[in-house]
Amino acid sequence: MGEKNEGVEAEPVLVTRQGHVAILTLNRPDRRNAINRAMRKSIKRELWKADADDDVRVVVITGAETAFSAGVDLPEALTGPPPRTEGTTPTQVLRAIGKPVIAAVNGPCYTGGFEFAVNCSFIIASEQAVFADTHASIGLLNGWGGSAMLPRIVGLPAAIQIILSGDPIDSATALRIGLANEVVPHEKLMERTLEIAESIAASHPVAVQRMLRLLKEGAGASVAHALGLEAEASASWRPDGKDIGDRFGKRSMKSKADD
């Protein structure tokens, strides 16, 4: 047997594939998956790789072992160059890529990790998930888009309470206020998340990307502007009749099988 290499850092992000779904696992369990420089660099690299890979249609992000992420590795950030000196942030990449990204939140999801999750397309949470944004309570400000994205998810009053108090939110509350789309038993988290991801991946890949972009662009616009964006996108779309017929037939058969 080979000897274990002591002191060798594990890969900060583990990447696996299930069909057309890329699974990124934040992998610093001894630090509750705190996001350090190496992890930020790896997250950005793997997201861009997934976006450029035509075989990847959906990305799922989760945390190793018992936590999603405790946030930015604060001891490292306070003793070295601040994360803002690193250029593009992981959440800017999340918002920029053209494929849906699902956060499978398996445990504590705090501060920078919380901002990371709310920048994903949506959240599926374990019953053991706990959310908190402690920036204001410790004397910091959001820098990864949390103050912009959270009000769009849960509404302004709830966002104000969450961000200014720093109080933790359990999974049931996260579901009630719309922070999480679904809450599932802990042992079923990845099974259910991958079920959703595979359903998205089975849809027309170009239509999914165009609709995702349309939804993102329309979310912050007036109704009139959003309708204009939709009309413009629809007018420029050139569907394949045979492909639509084939997909409709498969979907109909699946619906009958599920009845």
C-alpha positions as CSV (number, residue, x, y, z in Angstrom):
1,M,0.0,0.0,0.0
2,G,1.2,3.5,-0.8
3,E,1.8,5.9,2.1
4,K,-0.6,8.8,2.6
5,N,0.9,12.1,1.6
6,E,0.7,14.3,4.7
7,G,0.2,18.0,4.3
8,V,-1.1,17.7,0.7
9,E,-4.2,19.8,0.1
10,A,-7.2,18.0,-1.2
11,E,-8.8,19.3,-4.4
12,P,-10.9,22.3,-3.2
13,V,-13.7,21.5,-5.6
14,L,-14.5,17.9,-6.6
15,V,-16.1,17.5,-10.0
16,T,-18.2,14.5,-11.0
17,R,-20.7,13.9,-13.8
18,Q,-24.0,12.2,-14.0
19,G,-25.2,12.2,-17.6
20,H,-25.5,15.8,-18.7
21,V,-25.2,17.1,-15.1
22,A,-21.9,18.4,-13.7
23,I,-21.7,18.1,-9.9
24,L,-19.3,20.5,-8.1
25,T,-18.7,19.7,-4.4
26,L,-17.0,22.3,-2.2
27,N,-14.4,20.2,-0.5
28,R,-12.9,21.6,2.7
29,P,-14.9,19.7,5.2
30,D,-12.4,20.3,8.0
31,R,-13.2,24.0,7.6
32,R,-16.9,23.5,6.9
33,N,-16.1,24.2,3.3
34,A,-14.9,27.8,3.9
35,I,-14.1,29.4,0.6
36,N,-10.4,30.2,0.4
37,R,-8.4,31.6,-2.5
38,A,-7.7,28.1,-4.0
39,M,-11.4,27.3,-3.8
40,R,-12.5,30.6,-5.4
41,K,-10.1,30.0,-8.3
42,S,-11.3,26.4,-8.7
43,I,-15.0,27.3,-8.6
44,K,-14.5,29.9,-11.3
45,R,-12.5,27.6,-13.5
46,E,-15.0,24.7,-13.2
47,L,-18.0,26.9,-13.9
48,W,-16.4,28.3,-17.0
49,K,-15.5,24.7,-18.1
50,A,-19.0,23.5,-17.6
51,D,-20.4,26.5,-19.5
52,A,-18.1,25.8,-22.4
53,D,-18.9,22.0,-22.5
54,D,-21.9,21.3,-24.8
55,D,-22.3,18.0,-23.0
56,V,-23.0,19.7,-19.7
57,R,-26.6,21.1,-19.5
58,V,-27.0,21.7,-15.8
59,V,-24.6,22.3,-12.9
60,V,-25.3,21.2,-9.3
61,I,-23.2,22.7,-6.4
62,T,-23.2,21.1,-2.9
63,G,-20.8,20.8,0.0
64,A,-18.7,18.0,1.3
65,E,-19.9,16.1,4.4
66,T,-22.0,18.2,6.9
67,A,-21.9,21.8,5.6
68,F,-22.6,23.6,2.4
69,S,-20.2,26.5,3.2
70,A,-19.3,28.6,6.2
71,G,-18.5,31.4,3.9
72,V,-15.2,33.1,3.0
73,D,-12.2,31.8,4.9
74,L,-12.0,34.8,7.1
75,P,-8.6,34.1,8.8
76,E,-7.0,33.9,5.3
77,A,-8.9,36.9,4.0
78,L,-7.8,39.0,7.0
79,T,-4.1,38.1,6.8
80,G,-3.6,38.2,3.0
81,P,-4.8,40.1,0.0
82,P,-8.6,40.6,0.2
83,P,-10.7,38.6,-2.2
84,R,-11.7,41.8,-4.1
85,T,-8.1,41.9,-5.5
86,E,-8.7,38.6,-7.4
87,G,-10.7,40.1,-10.2
88,T,-14.0,38.3,-11.2
89,T,-15.8,36.9,-8.2
90,P,-17.3,33.4,-8.2
91,T,-20.8,34.9,-8.0
92,Q,-20.1,37.1,-11.1
93,V,-19.3,33.9,-12.9
94,L,-22.4,32.2,-11.6
95,R,-24.5,35.1,-13.0
96,A,-22.7,35.2,-16.3
97,I,-22.8,31.5,-17.4
98,G,-25.6,30.4,-19.6
99,K,-26.6,27.2,-17.9
100,P,-28.8,26.6,-14.8
101,V,-27.0,26.1,-11.6
102,I,-28.8,24.4,-8.7
103,A,-27.5,24.8,-5.1
104,A,-28.1,21.6,-3.1
105,V,-27.7,23.0,0.4
106,N,-26.9,20.1,2.7
107,G,-26.1,22.0,6.0
108,P,-24.9,25.3,7.3
109,C,-24.8,28.0,4.5
110,Y,-23.4,31.2,5.9
111,T,-22.3,34.6,4.8
112,G,-20.2,34.2,1.6
113,G,-21.6,30.7,1.2
114,F,-25.1,32.2,1.6
115,E,-24.4,34.8,-1.1
116,F,-23.0,32.0,-3.3
117,A,-26.2,30.0,-2.9
118,V,-28.6,32.9,-3.6
119,N,-26.7,33.6,-6.9
120,C,-27.5,30.1,-8.1
121,S,-30.6,29.6,-10.3
122,F,-32.4,28.1,-7.3
123,I,-31.9,26.2,-4.1
124,I,-33.0,22.7,-3.0
125,A,-32.4,22.3,0.7
126,S,-31.9,19.5,3.1
127,E,-34.0,19.5,6.3
128,Q,-30.6,20.1,8.0
129,A,-29.8,23.3,6.0
130,V,-29.4,26.5,8.0
131,F,-29.0,29.9,6.3
132,A,-27.5,33.1,7.7
133,D,-25.9,36.3,6.4
134,T,-23.6,37.6,9.1
135,H,-21.8,40.3,7.2
136,A,-23.5,43.2,9.0
137,S,-23.3,41.6,12.4
138,I,-19.5,41.3,12.3
139,G,-18.9,44.6,10.5
140,L,-18.7,43.7,6.8
141,L,-20.7,44.5,3.7
142,N,-22.0,42.2,1.0
143,G,-19.6,41.9,-1.9
144,W,-20.9,38.9,-3.8
145,G,-24.3,40.2,-4.8
146,G,-26.3,39.2,-1.8
147,S,-27.9,42.6,-1.2
148,A,-29.0,42.7,-4.9
149,M,-30.2,39.1,-5.3
150,L,-31.8,38.3,-1.9
151,P,-34.6,40.9,-2.1
152,R,-35.5,39.6,-5.6
153,I,-35.9,36.1,-4.0
154,V,-37.6,36.7,-0.7
155,G,-38.8,40.3,-1.0
156,L,-37.3,43.5,0.5
157,P,-38.7,43.2,4.1
158,A,-37.5,39.7,4.6
159,A,-34.1,40.5,3.0
160,I,-33.7,43.4,5.4
161,Q,-34.4,41.2,8.4
162,I,-32.0,38.4,7.2
163,I,-29.1,40.7,6.3
164,L,-29.3,43.2,9.2
165,S,-29.9,40.7,12.0
166,G,-27.6,37.9,10.9
167,D,-30.0,35.5,12.6
168,P,-30.0,31.9,11.3
169,I,-32.9,30.7,9.2
170,D,-34.0,27.0,9.4
171,S,-35.0,25.0,6.4
172,A,-38.7,25.3,7.1
173,T,-38.5,29.1,7.2
174,A,-36.4,29.1,4.0
175,L,-39.1,27.2,2.3
176,R,-41.9,29.4,3.6
177,I,-40.3,32.7,2.4
178,G,-39.2,31.3,-0.9
179,L,-35.5,31.1,-0.3
180,A,-35.5,27.4,-1.0
181,N,-37.7,25.9,-3.8
182,E,-38.0,22.6,-1.9
183,V,-36.9,21.1,1.4
184,V,-36.3,17.3,1.4
185,P,-35.1,14.7,3.9
186,H,-31.4,15.0,4.3
187,E,-30.6,11.6,2.8
188,K,-32.8,12.4,-0.2
189,L,-31.1,15.7,-1.1
190,M,-28.9,14.7,-3.9
191,E,-31.4,12.2,-5.3
192,R,-34.1,14.8,-5.5
193,T,-31.7,17.5,-6.8
194,L,-30.4,15.3,-9.5
195,E,-34.0,14.3,-10.4
196,I,-34.7,18.0,-11.1
197,A,-31.4,18.5,-12.8
198,E,-32.0,15.6,-15.1
199,S,-35.5,16.8,-16.0
200,I,-34.0,20.1,-17.0
201,A,-31.2,18.4,-18.9
202,A,-33.8,16.4,-20.9
203,S,-35.3,19.6,-22.2
204,H,-34.1,21.2,-25.4
205,P,-30.6,22.6,-24.4
206,V,-30.7,25.7,-26.5
207,A,-34.3,26.5,-25.5
208,V,-33.3,26.1,-21.9
209,Q,-30.4,28.5,-22.2
210,R,-32.4,31.1,-24.1
211,M,-35.3,30.9,-21.6
212,L,-32.9,31.1,-18.7
213,R,-31.4,34.3,-20.2
214,L,-34.8,35.7,-20.9
215,L,-35.9,35.0,-17.3
216,K,-32.8,36.6,-15.8
217,E,-33.1,39.7,-18.1
218,G,-36.8,40.1,-17.4
219,A,-36.6,39.6,-13.7
220,G,-35.4,43.2,-13.0
221,A,-37.3,44.8,-15.8
222,S,-40.8,46.4,-16.0
223,V,-43.6,44.1,-17.2
224,A,-43.6,46.0,-20.5
225,H,-39.9,45.6,-21.0
226,A,-40.0,42.0,-20.0
227,L,-42.8,41.4,-22.6
228,G,-40.7,43.2,-25.2
229,L,-37.7,40.9,-24.4
230,E,-40.0,37.9,-24.8
231,A,-41.4,39.0,-28.1
232,E,-38.0,39.7,-29.4
233,A,-36.7,36.3,-28.4
234,S,-39.7,34.5,-29.8
235,A,-39.4,36.3,-33.1
236,S,-35.8,35.3,-33.5
237,W,-36.3,31.7,-32.5
238,R,-36.3,29.1,-35.3
239,P,-37.8,25.9,-34.0
240,D,-37.3,22.5,-35.6
241,G,-40.8,21.1,-36.2
242,K,-39.6,17.4,-36.3
243,D,-37.6,17.9,-33.0
244,I,-40.6,19.5,-31.3
245,G,-42.9,16.6,-32.5
246,D,-40.4,14.0,-31.2
247,R,-40.0,15.7,-27.9
248,F,-43.7,16.2,-27.5
249,G,-44.3,12.5,-28.1
250,K,-41.7,11.5,-25.6
251,R,-43.1,13.9,-23.0
252,S,-46.6,12.6,-23.6
253,M,-45.5,9.0,-23.1
254,K,-43.7,9.9,-19.9
255,S,-46.8,11.7,-18.6
256,K,-48.9,8.6,-19.3
257,A,-46.4,6.4,-17.7
258,D,-46.4,8.5,-14.6
259,D,-50.2,8.4,-14.2
